[in-house]
């Protein structure tokens, strides 16, 4: 079967639809990496001291919710159901990702999917004017358009990190890297 490399979206505003497509494509690729994981990999601590895969997956969901609720909506706290899905703080006192241990891969993927559903609900109802309206925050000015750009980049960077941890696990356990 021949692969199609075409941007397709259903959003009525093309400028928003293209960014939502890019975000969903980033998630599709992350999900392909997640499909290569085993339960044993989720809480495995790499010898080089990196975060666990579970902690990185939690971080991806938390950052997506943070940018949605803080930067786009201007809220100081996550509303439900995001608040219940993200009970852990972002970072430790040493500025490391908070360790999130003891959750199954299905819990991590369900969290990612629910946060994405909440984000899409916001952007699917957004006008182009609102999409490009600057939000004045204490440290910077940001638009929802830039938020989607940032989230695409963020997800890609952490997808690579997850892949690197997976490969380290496979090597440490004598598993032929796929």
Protein Blocks (a to p, Z undefined) as FASTA:
>chain_A
ZZddddddfbfblklmmmmmmmmmmmmmmmmmmmmpcfklmmpccfklpacfklmmmmmm
mmmmmmmmmmmnopabdcdfklmmmmbcfbdfkopacddehiafklmmmmmmmmmmmmmm
mmmmpcfklmmmccddfkbccdfklmmmmmmmmmmmmmmmmmmmmmmmmmmnopacZZ
